[in-house]
Amino acid sequence: MCCVVLGQVFDSAIGAAYQEAAAAATPVVNINMHTEGKYAFVELATEEFAAAAMQLDKLDLCGRALNVARPSGYVDPATQTAQQAAMVSVLGAVFTSPYNHESKPRGYVS
């Protein structure tokens, strides 16, 4: 499977769920695929698009089930806020994970 096909699958599925948002921006921003095509990292434009992409897990594509998941080290923003609040109350300071950055949401597809 090539990057173009994978991008079209994600764009069309997410675009169908978020028609108005997808009209303003293409859901898939970038795809980095392993040279042998065994896995890929799909970068999406928004957190909502990334959440919608999780629904594609186990989708049959060309006779293979897609495995769609968050990258290792992913911290849910809602959970992270609660964790930071707990750390402030315990330590009196806030620190952030190296995975807490303002880059685009990414997911792992194999």
Secondary structure, DSSP 8 states (H G I E B T S, - for coil): --HHHHHHHHHHHHHHHSHHHHHHS-SEEEEEE-TTSS-EEEEESSHHHHHHHGGGTT-EETTEE--EE--TT---HHHHHHHHHHHHHHHS-----TT--SS--EEEE-
